[in-house]
Amino acid sequence: MKSFVLFFALALNLATATAFQRPYFQTNYEESRTLFRELGQRTSGTMTSFPVPNQKNEDLTMDALYLKKTNAKALIILAAGVHGSEGFTGSAALIEFLEKTYPNLQSMNASFLLLHSINPYGQKYFRRVTENNVDLNRNFSLTDDLYKTPNPSYKKLNGVLNPTKQVTSYYKSTTRSTLGLLKALTLQGVSVDEIRQASVGGQYQFPKGIYFGGSKPEPQVEMLKSYLAPIIREYEKLMLLDFHTGLGENGQLYLISSASQTDGERQLMKRVFNQPSDETYVLSTSDDPGFYATTGDMTDFLQVLAPEVEMLSLTAEFGTLGLGIISQLKTINRLIVENQAHHYGAKSPKIAQRVQNHFDELFHPTDKEWRSEVQRRTKSLLNHYIPRYLEQIK
């Protein structure tokens, strides 16, 4: 009888633990939003949902959870889903923070602001961009000057980067774009760095093209400008972690600092994020090999929004395919063909699904080892380096 009772108790404990164990990655936008809202409601924070207009009049929202602490001098912002298809990793980080990290930080003198699914259309439909084909991380600006930024190199490559015909074969489409890029490299004397910078840096001339930054602010940019400005100006210090995927070696976490940091902010950055012994991340800048400078991104936007606030604005990027030349060609090919299929269609549902599968694996990999490594690094970043930052600014 005693053995039976012990067995029953162990089975009950196991069942209870299993019932409350959440998957780290959600499978769709609705699941991610529901879980984020549920966890937010269990806190004393204020949840604000911003309806994002769309042509189908669907229930798409950008959600913000503000965990304000009276008299705090520091604000930590965690942002997810600026690029929709990358939002699942960012959403997982926010959920990890609410469940595991935040309970241990409530005694510290800081407020927290979590921004979930900044591009809900992209997350719902597994696209990187908004409904208007706008790359949100090329769209953040306080003035209209950004949308007049020239990109003459992109114009030269437009025919290669943005085919205007139906995708009849995934292999043929990727081969065609690869040969076009190789031609630019070998016959036109264009370097890999020039191709990467010309394309991914942002462009404002071709609305159906990849990395289109828009002709005006997207609704979320206007919403965040109005919402964030009065909040962040209440604080002396701010740190932003904006979660992304796709750039870098498989499973590696890169912390990419804003190009507009002051000398004082760079010194603080070194004190907080000196190279960790556990190799949680690699510190990077837009000048490092394989990386690039952008226009209209969120990290610089916050610094313009509140220049008086000492700010560490960081992109937390989890790599997938790698930084080598072949990996970079694969990356841009997947972007090209996905964009082509979206605007001009695919010959069959099978081809369309193949295009989507390759695109999903670039920004939302299903590989268990990749996801496990991302989870490990995220936990370390949140649990060790947020407290370290708060200790440094006491």
N, C-alpha and C positions, 0 to 999 in steps of 0.2 A: 504493500500500500504506500509506504514511504517513497519507494522508487517511482511509483506511478505519479504521485503528487509532484515530485521533483521534475519528472519528465514533462508533466503538464505545464508546470511553471516555466520551464525553459522554452517549451513550444510557444507559450503565450507571449513571452518576452520577444522571441524571434518574430512572431507574427506582428506584434506591435511595432517593432523596429522596421519591419518591411513595409508596413502600412504607411509609415511616416517618412519613408525614404523617397526623396523626390529625384526624378531624372535631372541631371545637370543641364542638358540641352532639351528644350522643348521642340516640338515638331512643326508648329505653325504659329502664326501671329496671335491668333485668338488665345491659344494656350499660354503663351508667354505673357500676354497682357493680363489674363485672369489671375495667374499666379502672382505676378507683380502687385496687382491691386489687393489680392488677399493678404499678402505679407505686409503691404503698406498699411492696411486697416488695423493690423495688430500692433502698430506703433502709435505713438502720440503725435506723429507728424501730420502735415496737411497735404492731402492728395488733390492735385488739380489736373483735370483732363481737358486737353485742347482739341476740339474736333477739327480734323484736317479735311477741307473741302475736296471733293473728288467728283468726277463725272457720273459715277454710278450711285452717288449719294449713299455710300456705304458707311457703316459705323467704324471709322478710322480715327484713332486719337493718338496724340502724343501725350504721355502721362508724366507728371512731375510730382515727386514726393519730397517735401521740404521738412527736414528734421531739425528744427531750429532750437538752439540752446541760448537762453538769455545771457547777454553780456559776453558771448563768445567772440573772439577776435579773428578766428580762422573759419573759413568755409571750404569744404571738400565737395567738389562736383564730380559725379560719376555719370558719364554719358554713353548711351547705347543706341545703335541703329541709325546713325547719320547716313550710312549706306545700308539700305534695307536688308539685303541678303546677308550682311555681316551682323545684323542685329541679334541673331540667336546666341552668338558668343557673348556679346555685350549684355544681353538680357540675363544670361546665365551668371555673369559676373555680378550683376545687381542683385540677383536672387541669393547668390552666395554671400554677398555683403549683408543683406538683411537677416539671413538666417544664422550666419556664423560670426561675422565680424562685428557688426554694429552692437550687439549685446555687450561686447567687451570694451567698447569705446565710449559708452554713454557717460562715463565719469570724466572724460577728457574735455578740455575747454574748446569745443569745436561744434559747428553745425554742419549738416550734410544735406546735399541736394542731389537727388537721383533723377535723371532724365531717361525715360524709357521709350524706345521706338520713335525716335525723332522723325524717321521716315516710315510711317506705318504702311503706306501703299507698297513701298519696295519690299518690306518684310512680308507682307501678306502675299504678294505675287512673286516673291523670290527674285526680285530685280534689285540691282544696286542703286538705281536712280529713282526719282519721283515719277508720278504719273505724267509729268511734263517732260520727261527724259532729262531732267536736270540732276547733275551730280551735286548734291547739297554741300559737299565739302569743297566746292568751288563757287559757292553761291552766297556765303556769309559776307555781308558788307553793310556799312552804315550809310554809304553814298552810292550813287549810280555810276560812279567812275569805273568801278570794277568791271561792269558789263560792257565797257568799251575797250577793254584790254586787248591789244592785238596779239596774234600768235602766227606770224608769217610762216614759220616752219611747219605748223600743223596744216596750213593751207596747201603746201606743197605735197603733203602726204595724204591729203583728204581722200583721194581716189582709192588708196590702199586701205586706209583705216575704216572707210565707210562705204562698202559696196552697196549698190542700189538695185539688187536683184534678189530673187527668191533663193533660199538655200536649198539646193537640189541634192547635195551630199555634204555631210559634215567633213569628210576627208578632203573633198575637192575645195571646199571653202577655206579650210585651214591651210591647205597647200598653196592656194592662190594668194592668200594674205602673206604667208611665209615667203614665197618667191618675190612678192612685191617689196617686202621689207629688206630681203637680201639684195635685191636690185638697188634699193636706195643706199644700202651699206657699201656695195662693191662698185657700182657704176656711177652713182651720184656723190660718192664721198661723204655720206652722212654717217656719223658715228652712232653706236648703240645709245650712248648717253643723250645725244641730240634727239634721237627718235623717242626715247623714253620721256625726256623733258618736254618735247614738243607736244606729245599726245597726253600724257597723264598730268602734266602741269596745270591743264585747264584751258578751254577755248570757249569763245563767246560769239562765233560766227555761224556755226552749223548746228541747228536745233536737233537734227536727227543723228548727229555724230556722237561718238563716245567722248566722255569727259566734258560734255557741254555744261557750262556754268550758269546758263540762263541769260535772260535779257532784263530781268528784274528780280527782286527778292522773292523767293518762294514763301508761301504762307507761314511755314514754321519759323523762318528767319525773322519775320516781322513779329510773330508771337514771342519768340525767345528774346528778342530785343526789348520788348515791352515788359516781359516777365522778369528777366534776369537783371536788368540795369538797376532797379531800386533795391534788389536783394544784395547783389555783390558789393554795392557801394556802402553797405552797412559794416563791411569787414575790412581789416587791415591786411589780411593775408588770404590767399586763395590758391588751391591746387585743383587742377582739372585733370582727370584721367578719361580720355575719350577712346573707347574700345573699338578696334577694327581688326579685320583679318585680310589675308591675301598676299601681303608683301613680306618676303623674307624666307629663310630656311624653315623647313617643315617642323612645326611645333615650337619654334623659338619665339620668345617674346622680346620685342624691341620697344624701348621707350624712346620716342622721337621728340626732342624738345622743340619748342617754338623758336623760329628764327629771330623773333623780335624781343627776346629776353634781354634785360639789362644786365650789367656786370654783377650787380648784387644778387639778382635772381640766378645767374649762372653759378655763383659761389655757393648759394644755398642748395642748388641742384647737386653740386659735387658732394656737399656734406651729407645730404639725404640719400642720394643714389650712387654712392661709390660702388664699384663693381662688387657684387655679392659673392660670398664664398660658395653659396649653393647654386650659382649660375641661374638665378631666376630669370634674368633678363640681360639684354645687351643695350647699353646706352648708345644712341645714334642721333645723327643730325641729317638734314637734307643734303649735306655735302658728302656724306659717306658713299662708297661704291654701292651701286644698286638702288640708291634712294634718290629723291628728287624734291625740288622746291615746288610748292603749289600756290595758287592765288585763291583767295576767298575761303580759307578753311576756318574751322570753328576755333581752333586754338588761338590764332591771331585775332579773331573777332572779339573774343572776350577781353583781350588786352587793350584793344581799341575802345571797347565799351566802358572800361573802367581803368584808365591808365594810372590812376593814383594808387591802385591796389597792387601790392607786391604779389606776383603771380607766377606759379609754376604751371605752365600749360603743356601737357604731355599727351601725345598719341600713344596708346598702348596697342601695338600691332602684333598679331600672331601670324607667323609665316605659314605658307602652305606649300607652294611648288618649288621655291628656292630663289636664289639671287643670281645664278649663273646665266649666261647668254641664252642657252636652250630653254631654261625655265622662264626667262623673261619673254621669249618668243611664244612659248605656250600660253603664258598669262595673257598677253595682248591678243593672241589669236582667239582665245575663248571670249574675251570681251567683244572683239570685232564680230564674231559669228553670232553671239547671243543678241547683240544689237541689230544685226542684219535680219535675223529671224523675227525679231519683235516688230520691226518696221515693214518688212517685205514678205514675211511668211516663210514657211518651209514646205517642201513638196509633199510631205506626208507627216502624219502624227508621230510615226516612229522616228523620223529625222528630227522633228521638233523636240521630242523627248530626249534624244541623244544630245542635242545642243544644250538643253536645260540641265541634264545630268552633269555634263562636263563643267558647266558654269557653276552649278551648286557645289561641286567638289573643290572649286577654286576658293570659294568664300565660306562654305559651310560643310566641311568634310565630314563624311560618315565614319571614317577610319577610327576605330576604338582607341588605338594607341595615340593618335593625334589628340583626340578629345581628352584622354586621360592626362596627357602632358599639359594641355591647355588648362585643365582644372587644377593641376598641381601648381603651375606657375601663377595662376590667378589667386589662389589661396595665399601663396607666399607674398605676392604683391600687396594684397589687401591687409593681411594680418600682421605683416612685419614692417612694411614701408610707410603705410599711413601713420601708424604710431610713431615711427622714427621722424617723419616730417613734423608731426605735432610736438615732439620733444625738442626738435631743433628750433622751433619758432617761439618757445616759451618766453 
